[in-house]
Amino acid sequence: MKQPSTNIVTNEALADAEPHFVAPGLVDASGPQPLLISGKCKACGALSFPKAEVCPSCLSQDIGTAHLASDGVLYSFATVHQAPKHWIVPYHLGYVDLADGIRVLAHIEGEPVIGGTVRLALGRVGTGPDGSALTSYVFSPAGDAT
């Protein structure tokens, strides 16, 4: 079986080329480590990802913005063999339980291990119609993250 390739984008690579993000409102790539952008309820402190308009815990509509933890544990994953045009296949898609208590769905780079520690990175997930790299947030084994 063909294994997914590792497509981690290093910060040096980002300095040379502006990434074309698949979902630009979900990731802050302005610093040395990418960060996921979440919602944080100003009434009760509950986190949501992606940012919710209404708090899932207390139903408040007073939602601010926060960054999520970059490290987590892989909860589960599946290998995807068919995807929209221009996406790299096969790839691993999994749920990651972040250190701050929220679970996110993401591409998983490298060889995923359920229960293994993973770290947030940026990775190439496809190629745009114009040939440009499509970039998104990904998680990779913590020992291999850049």
SULCOR-V342522 format. One record per pair of residues at least 4 apart in sequence whose ideal C-beta (glycine too) atoms are under 8 Angstrom apart, sorted by the first residue. I is the first residue (numbers start at 0). GAP is how many residues later the second one is. D is the distance in whole Angstrom. If there is no record, write none. Layout:
{{I/GAP/D} {I/GAP/D}}
This chain:
{{1/88/6} {2/87/8} {2/108/7} {3/75/7} {3/84/7} {3/86/5} {3/87/5} {3/88/6} {3/105/7} {4/83/7} {5/103/5} {5/104/6} {5/117/8} {5/134/7} {5/138/8} {6/81/7} {6/102/7} {6/116/5} {6/117/4} {6/118/7} {6/131/8} {7/101/6} {7/113/5} {7/114/7} {7/115/5} {7/130/7} {7/132/6} {7/136/8} {7/137/8} {7/138/6} {8/4/5} {8/5/6} {8/10/7} {8/112/7} {8/113/4} {8/114/6} {8/115/6} {8/124/8} {8/126/6} {9/4/7} {9/136/5} {10/4/7} {10/21/6} {10/135/7} {11/4/7} {12/4/7} {13/4/8} {13/5/6} {13/15/7} {13/108/7} {16/116/8} {18/10/7} {18/103/7} {18/114/7} {18/116/4} {19/108/6} {19/112/5} {19/113/7} {19/114/6} {19/115/6} {20/5/8} {20/6/7} {20/8/8} {20/113/8} {20/114/5} {20/115/7} {21/103/6} {21/104/8} {21/112/5} {21/113/7} {21/114/4} {22/4/7} {22/27/8} {22/113/7} {24/12/7} {24/25/8} {25/10/6} {25/11/6} {25/23/8} {25/24/6} {25/111/7} {26/7/5} {26/8/7} {26/9/6} {26/10/7} {26/95/7} {26/109/8} {26/110/5} {27/6/7} {27/7/5} {27/8/8} {27/9/6} {27/39/7} {28/5/5} {28/93/6} {30/4/7} {32/37/6} {32/87/7} {33/36/8} {33/86/6} {33/87/7} {33/88/5} {33/103/6} {34/32/4} {34/33/7} {34/35/7} {34/85/7} {35/13/6} {35/31/7} {35/32/4} {35/34/8} {35/68/7} {35/84/7} {35/101/6} {36/14/7} {36/28/6} {36/29/8} {36/30/7} {36/31/8} {37/9/5} {37/10/6} {37/11/4} {37/12/7} {37/13/6} {37/27/7} {37/28/5} {37/29/7} {37/30/5} {37/64/7} {38/8/7} {38/9/4} {38/10/7} {38/11/7} {38/12/3} {38/13/5} {38/16/8} {38/24/5} {38/25/7} {38/26/7} {38/27/7} {39/5/7} {39/6/7} {39/7/6} {39/8/8} {39/23/7} {39/24/5} {39/25/7} {39/26/4} {40/4/6} {40/5/5} {40/6/8} {40/7/8} {40/14/4} {40/16/7} {40/17/6} {40/19/5} {40/21/7} {40/22/6} {40/23/8} {41/18/7} {41/20/4} {41/21/7} {41/22/5} {42/12/7} {42/15/5} {42/17/4} {42/19/6} {43/11/6} {43/13/5} {43/14/4} {43/16/7} {45/9/5} {45/10/6} {45/11/4} {45/12/7} {46/19/7} {46/21/7} {46/53/7} {46/54/7} {46/55/5} {47/4/4} {47/7/7} {47/8/6} {47/15/7} {47/54/8} {48/19/6} {48/53/6} {48/55/5} {50/12/7} {50/14/7} {51/4/6} {51/11/6} {52/8/7} {52/10/7} {53/5/6} {53/6/7} {53/7/6} {53/9/8} {54/4/6} {54/5/4} {54/6/8} {54/7/8} {54/8/6} {67/30/6} {67/32/6} {67/34/6} {67/36/7} {68/29/5} {68/30/4} {68/31/4} {69/49/6} {69/50/4} {70/27/7} {70/28/5} {70/46/6} {70/47/7} {70/48/5} {70/49/8} {70/71/6} {71/24/4} {71/25/5} {71/26/4} {71/27/6} {71/32/8} {71/45/7} {71/46/6} {71/47/8} {71/67/7} {72/23/7} {72/24/5} {72/42/6} {72/43/7} {72/44/6} {72/45/7} {73/20/6} {73/21/8} {73/22/6} {73/34/7} {73/38/6} {73/39/7} {73/40/6} {73/41/7} {73/42/5} {73/44/5} {73/65/7} {74/19/7} {74/20/4} {74/21/7} {74/22/5} {74/28/6} {74/39/7} {75/18/6} {75/19/5} {75/38/6} {76/15/5} {76/16/6} {76/17/3} {76/18/7} {76/31/5} {76/35/5} {76/37/7} {77/14/7} {77/15/6} {77/16/7} {78/11/5} {78/12/7} {78/13/6} {78/14/8} {79/9/7} {79/10/6} {79/11/5} {79/12/7} {79/13/5} {80/8/6} {80/9/5} {81/7/7} {82/4/4} {82/5/8} {82/6/5} {82/8/7} {82/43/8} {83/42/8} {85/40/5} {85/41/5} {85/42/6} {85/43/7} {85/48/7} {86/4/7} {86/38/6} {86/39/4} {86/47/8} {87/36/7} {87/37/6} {87/38/5} {87/39/8} {90/16/6} {90/17/8} {90/34/7} {91/15/7} {91/16/4} {91/17/8} {91/20/5} {92/12/7} {92/13/7} {92/14/6} {92/15/7} {93/11/7} {93/12/7} {93/14/4} {93/18/6} {93/45/7} {94/8/5} {94/9/7} {94/10/6} {95/7/7} {95/8/5} {95/9/8} {95/10/6} {95/12/8} {95/22/6} {95/43/5} {96/4/8} {96/5/8} {96/6/5} {97/4/5} {97/5/7} {97/6/6} {105/30/8} {105/31/6} {105/32/6} {105/33/5} {106/16/6} {106/18/6} {106/29/6} {106/30/8} {106/31/4} {106/32/7} {107/4/5} {107/10/7} {107/30/7} {107/31/5} {107/32/7} {108/12/7} {108/14/6} {108/29/5} {108/30/7} {108/31/4} {108/32/8} {108/35/8} {109/30/5} {109/31/5} {109/34/5} {110/30/7} {111/4/7} {111/6/8} {111/29/8} {112/28/7} {115/25/6} {115/26/8} {116/24/7} {116/25/4} {117/21/4} {117/22/6} {117/23/6} {117/24/6} {117/27/8} {118/20/7} {118/21/6} {118/22/8} {118/23/5} {118/26/4} {119/17/6} {119/18/8} {119/19/6} {119/25/8} {120/16/8} {120/17/6} {120/18/7} {120/19/5} {120/24/5} {120/25/6} {121/13/6} {121/14/7} {121/15/6} {121/16/7} {122/12/7} {122/13/7} {122/14/8} {122/15/4} {122/17/8} {123/9/5} {123/10/7} {123/11/6} {124/9/5} {124/10/7} {124/11/5} {124/13/7} {125/7/8} {125/8/4} {126/4/6} {126/5/7} {126/6/6} {126/7/6} {127/4/4} {127/5/7} {127/6/6} {139/4/5} {139/5/5} {140/4/7}}
